[in-house]
Structure formats: C-alpha cells, structure tokens
Amino acid sequence: MINIIIFGVAIAAYFVFKKLAEPKVDKINGETLNQMLKDKTIKRQFIDVRTQSEFKSNNIKGFRNMPLQSLSSRAKEIDKEKPVVLMCASGHRSMQAAKILKRLGIVTIVNLSGGLSAYRR
C-alpha cells in the first residue's frame, strides 16, 4: 500500500515539475501579430520555424525562416536582448522552438496561437 502512495506522489510531482519547467511564452492572435508587425518602436525578431518549402509556399512578410530542425545550430543569429515572435503552421513546432530558445537564454518569447492556419491578415 505504501508503495502505491509513493508511486502516486512521484507521478504527481513529475507532472507539477513538468508544468513549472515549461517556458513562459505569451500567446497572441493574428490581430495582435499585425499590430506587432506594424509597430517599429520595439525591435522584435519574427521567426517562422516551418520547413523551408512551407515558408516558400506561404509566409508572412517580416518573418524570417529558421526551421525547427536547424534552430539550435542557428541560435547565434538571434539577439537574446530582443523579443522573439515565433510561428509555425499550427503552433506546435513554435512551442517546441520556444523551449529550445528558453534553454539558450532568450527571455521574451511570443507565440502565434494556432500558427499560420489560424492567422487572418
């Protein structure tokens, strides 16, 4: 019986730690993204983590392509002092990218909720 309780506590602790370890990433919608793209007073870095072929077929002006699979090796191209706005097709890869960037010391990260598929120009 005690082993079951210990096991249950360990599982609960794992999920609490996992939640606390997730990067703090603000989520924005398409309207807010449009405002950010227009606002030149804050120097933001707009990064699209989709594949190069996805980016070439459809992209948002102002974003540069840094595919998720090459993000770690290209991280030196990102200024740690400037906010980063991430996007992908659905929001999943950009959240993975946020975790990578947080581990590399980038503090301010914003993610386009729902990705390009949810974006309305």
Contact map, one row per residue, 1 for C-alpha under 8 A:
1111100000000000000000000000000000000000000000000000000000000000000000000000000000000000000000000000000000000000000000000
1111110000000000000000000000000000000000000000000000000000000000000000000000000000000000000000000000000000000000000000000
1111111000000000000000000000000000000000000000000000000000000000000000000000000000000000000000000000000000000000000000000
1111111100000000000000000000000000000000000000000000000000000000000000000000000000000000000000000000000000000000000000000
1111111110000000000000000000000000000000000000000000000000000000000000000000000000000000000000000000000000000000000000000
0111111111000000000000000000000000000000000000000000000000000000000000000000000000000000000000000000000000000000000000000
0011111111100000000000000000000000000000000000000000000000000000000000000000000000000000000000000000000000000000000000000
0001111111110000000000000000000000000000000000000000000000000000000000000000000000000000000000000000000000000000000000000
0000111111111000000000000000000000000000000000000000000000000000000000000000000000000000000000000000000000000000000000000
0000011111111100000000000000000000000000000000000000000000000000000000000000000000000000000000000000000000000000000000000
0000001111111110000000000000000000000000000000000000000000000000000000000000000000000000000000000000000000000000000000000
0000000111111111000000000000000000000000000000000000000000000000000000000000000000000000000000000000000000000000000000000
0000000011111111100000000000000000000000000000000000000000000000000000000000000000000000000000000000000000000000000000000
0000000001111111110000000000000000000000000000000000000000000000000000000000000000000000000000000000000000000000000000000
0000000000111111111000000000000000000000000000000000000000000000000000000000000000000000000000000000000000000000000000000
0000000000011111111100000000000000000000000000000000000000000000000000000000000000000000000000000000000000000000000000000
0000000000001111111110000000000000000000000000000000000000000000000000000000000000000000000000000000000000000000000000000
0000000000000111111111000000000000000000000000000000000000000000000000000000000000000000000000000000000000000000000000000
0000000000000011111111000000000000000000000000000000000000000000000000000000000000000000000000000000000000000000000000000
0000000000000001111111000000000000000000000000000000000000000000000000000000000000000000000000000000000000000000000000000
0000000000000000111111100000000000000000000000000000000000000000000000000000000000000000000000000000000000000000000000000
0000000000000000011111110000000000000000000000000000000000000000000000000000000000000000000000000010000000000000000000000
0000000000000000000011111000000000000000000000000000000000000000000000000000000000000000000000000110010000000000000000000
0000000000000000000001111100000000000000000000000000000000000000000000000000000000000000000000000000000000001000000000000
0000000000000000000000111110000000000000000000000000000000000000000000000000000000000000000000000100000000011110000000000
0000000000000000000000011111000000000000000000000000000000000000000000000000000000000000000000000000000000001110000000000
0000000000000000000000001111100000000000000000000000000000000000000000000000000000000000000000000000000000000111100000000
0000000000000000000000000111110110000000000000000000000000000000000000000000000000000000000000000000000000000111100000000
0000000000000000000000000011111110000000000000000000000000000000000000000000000000000000000000000000000000000001110000100
0000000000000000000000000001111111000000000000000000000000000000000000000000000000000000000000000000000000000001000001111
0000000000000000000000000000111111100000000000000000000000000000000000000000000000000000000000000000000000000000000000011
0000000000000000000000000001111111110000000000000000000000000000000000000000000000000000000000000000000000000000000000000
0000000000000000000000000001111111111000000000000000000000000000000000000000000000000000000000000000000000000001000000000
0000000000000000000000000000011111111100000000000000000000000000000000000000000000000000000000000000000000000000000000001
0000000000000000000000000000001111111110000000000000000000000000000000000000000000000000000000000000000000000000000000000
0000000000000000000000000000000111111111000000000000000000000000000000000000000000000000000000000000000000000000000000000
0000000000000000000000000000000011111111000000000000000000000100000000000000000000000000000000000000000000000000000000000
0000000000000000000000000000000001111111000000000000000000000000000000000000000000000000000000000000000000000000000000000
0000000000000000000000000000000000111111110000000000000000000000000000000000000000000000000000000000000000000000000000000
0000000000000000000000000000000000011111111000000000000000000000000000000000000000000000000000000000000000000000000000000
0000000000000000000000000000000000000011111000000000000000000000000000000000000000000000000000000000000000000000000000000
0000000000000000000000000000000000000011111100000000000000000000000000000000000000000000000000000000000000000000000000000
0000000000000000000000000000000000000001111110000000000000000000000000000000000001100000000000000000000000000000000000000
0000000000000000000000000000000000000000011111000000000000000000000000000000000001111000000000000000000000000000000000000
0000000000000000000000000000000000000000001111100000000000000010000000000000010001111000000000000000000000000000000000000
0000000000000000000000000000000000000000000111110000000000000111000000000000000000011100000000000000000000000000000000000
0000000000000000000000000000000000000000000011111000000000000011110000000000000000011110000000000000000000000000000000000
0000000000000000000000000000000000000000000001111100001000000011111000000000000000000111000001000000000000000000000000000
0000000000000000000000000000000000000000000000111110000000000000111100100000000000000111000011001000000000000000000000000
0000000000000000000000000000000000000000000000011111011000000000111100000000000000000011100010000000000000000000000000000
0000000000000000000000000000000000000000000000001111111000000000111100000000000000000000000000000000000000000000000000000
0000000000000000000000000000000000000000000000000111111100000000111000000000000000000000000000000000000000000000000000000
0000000000000000000000000000000000000000000000000011111110000000000000000000000000000000000000000000000000000000000000000
0000000000000000000000000000000000000000000000000111111111100000000000000000000000000000000000000000000000000000000000000
0000000000000000000000000000000000000000000000010111111111100000100000000000000000000000000000000000000000000000000000000
0000000000000000000000000000000000000000000000000001111111100000000000000000000000000000000000000000000000000000000000000
0000000000000000000000000000000000000000000000000000111111100000000000000000000000000000000000000000000000000000000000000
0000000000000000000000000000000000000000000000000000011111110000000000000000000000000000000000000000000000000000000000000
0000000000000000000000000000000000000000000000000000011111111010000000000000000000000000000000000000000000000000000000000
0000000000000000000000000000000000000000000000000000000001111110000000000000000000000000000000000000000000000000000000000
0000000000000000000000000000000000000000000000000000000000111110000000000000000000000000000000000000000000000000000000000
0000000000000000000000000000000000001000000001000000000000011111000000000000000000000000000000000000000000000000000000000
0000000000000000000000000000000000000000000011110000000000111111100000000000000000000000000000000000000000000000000000000
0000000000000000000000000000000000000000000001110000000000000111110000000000000000000000000000000000000000000000000000000
0000000000000000000000000000000000000000000000111111001000000011111000000000000000000000000000000000000000000000000000000
0000000000000000000000000000000000000000000000111111000000000001111101100100000000000000000000000000000000000000000000000
0000000000000000000000000000000000000000000000011111000000000000111111100000000000000000000000000000000000000000000000000
0000000000000000000000000000000000000000000000001110000000000000011111110000000000000000000011011000000000000000000000000
0000000000000000000000000000000000000000000000000000000000000000001111110000000000000000000000000000000000000000000000000
0000000000000000000000000000000000000000000000000000000000000000011111111100000000000000000000000000000000000000000000000
0000000000000000000000000000000000000000000000001000000000000000011111111110000000000000000000001001000000000000000000000
0000000000000000000000000000000000000000000000000000000000000000000111111110000000000000000000000001100000000000000000000
0000000000000000000000000000000000000000000000000000000000000000000001111111000000000000000000000000000000000000000000000
0000000000000000000000000000000000000000000000000000000000000000010001111111110000000000000000000000000000000000000000000
0000000000000000000000000000000000000000000000000000000000000000000000111111110000000000000000000000100100000000000000000
0000000000000000000000000000000000000000000000000000000000000000000000001111111000000000000000000000000000000000000000000
0000000000000000000000000000000000000000000000000000000000000000000000000111111000000000000000000000000000000000000000000
0000000000000000000000000000000000000000000010000000000000000000000000000111111100000000000000000000000000000000000000000
0000000000000000000000000000000000000000000000000000000000000000000000000001111111000000000000000000000000000000000000000
0000000000000000000000000000000000000000000000000000000000000000000000000000011111100000000000000000000011100000000000000
0000000000000000000000000000000000000000000000000000000000000000000000000000001111100000000000000000000001100000000000000
0000000000000000000000000000000000000000001110000000000000000000000000000000001111110000000000000000000000010000000000000
0000000000000000000000000000000000000000001110000000000000000000000000000000000111111000000000000000000000111100000000000
0000000000000000000000000000000000000000000111100000000000000000000000000000000001111100000000000000000000011100000000000
0000000000000000000000000000000000000000000111100000000000000000000000000000000000111110000000000000000000001111000000000
0000000000000000000000000000000000000000000001111000000000000000000000000000000000011111000001001100000000001111000000000
0000000000000000000000000000000000000000000000111100000000000000000000000000000000001111111011000000000000000011001100000
0000000000000000000000000000000000000000000000011100000000000000000000000000000000000111111111000000000000000001001100000
0000000000000000000000000000000000000000000000000100000000000000000000000000000000000011111110000000000000000000011110000
0000000000000000000000000000000000000000000000000000000000000000000000000000000000000011111110000000000000000000111111000
0000000000000000000000000000000000000000000000000000000000000000000000000000000000000011111111100000000000000011111000000
0000000000000000000000000000000000000000000000000000000000000000000000000000000000000001111111110000000000000000000000000
0000000000000000000000000000000000000000000000001100000000000000000100000000000000000011111111111000000000000000000000000
0000000000000000000000000000000000000000000000011000000000000000000100000000000000000111001111111100000000000010000000000
0000000000000000000000000000000000000000000000000000000000000000000000000000000000000000001111111110000000000010000000000
0000000000000000000000000000000000000000000000000000000000000000000100000000000000000000000111111111000000000000000000000
0000000000000000000000000000000000000000000000001000000000000000000100100000000000000100000011111111100000000000000000000
0000000000000000000000101000000000000000000000000000000000000000000000000000000000000100000001111111110000001010000000000
0000000000000000000001100000000000000000000000000000000000000000000000000000000000000000000000111111111000000000000000000
0000000000000000000000000000000000000000000000000000000000000000000000110000000000000000000000011111111100000000000000000
0000000000000000000000000000000000000000000000000000000000000000000000010010000000000000000000001111111111000000000000000
0000000000000000000000100000000000000000000000000000000000000000000000000000000000000000000000000111111111100000000000000
0000000000000000000000000000000000000000000000000000000000000000000000000000000000000000000000000011111111000000000000000
0000000000000000000000000000000000000000000000000000000000000000000000000010000000000000000000000001111111000000000000000
0000000000000000000000000000000000000000000000000000000000000000000000000000000100000000000000000000111111100000000000000
0000000000000000000000000000000000000000000000000000000000000000000000000000000110000000000000000000111111111000000000000
0000000000000000000000000000000000000000000000000000000000000000000000000000000110100000000000000000010011111000000000000
0000000000000000000000001000000000000000000000000000000000000000000000000000000001110000000000000000000001111100000000000
0000000000000000000000011100000000000000000000000000000000000000000000000000000000111100000000000100000001111110000000000
0000000000000000000000001111000000000000000000000000000000000000000000000000000000111100000000000000000000011111000000000
0000000000000000000000001111000000000000000000000000000000000000000000000000000000001110001001100100000000001111100000000
0000000000000000000000000011110010000000000000000000000000000000000000000000000000001111001000000000000000000111111100000
0000000000000000000000000011100000000000000000000000000000000000000000000000000000000000011000000000000000000011111001000
0000000000000000000000000000100000000000000000000000000000000000000000000000000000000000111000000000000000000001111111100
0000000000000000000000000000000000000000000000000000000000000000000000000000000000000011111000000000000000000001111111100
0000000000000000000000000000000000000000000000000000000000000000000000000000000000000011110000000000000000000001011111100
0000000000000000000000000000000000000000000000000000000000000000000000000000000000000000110000000000000000000000011111100
0000000000000000000000000000010000000000000000000000000000000000000000000000000000000000010000000000000000000000111111110
0000000000000000000000000000110000000000000000000000000000000000000000000000000000000000000000000000000000000000011111111
0000000000000000000000000000011000000000000000000000000000000000000000000000000000000000000000000000000000000000000001111
0000000000000000000000000000011001000000000000000000000000000000000000000000000000000000000000000000000000000000000000111
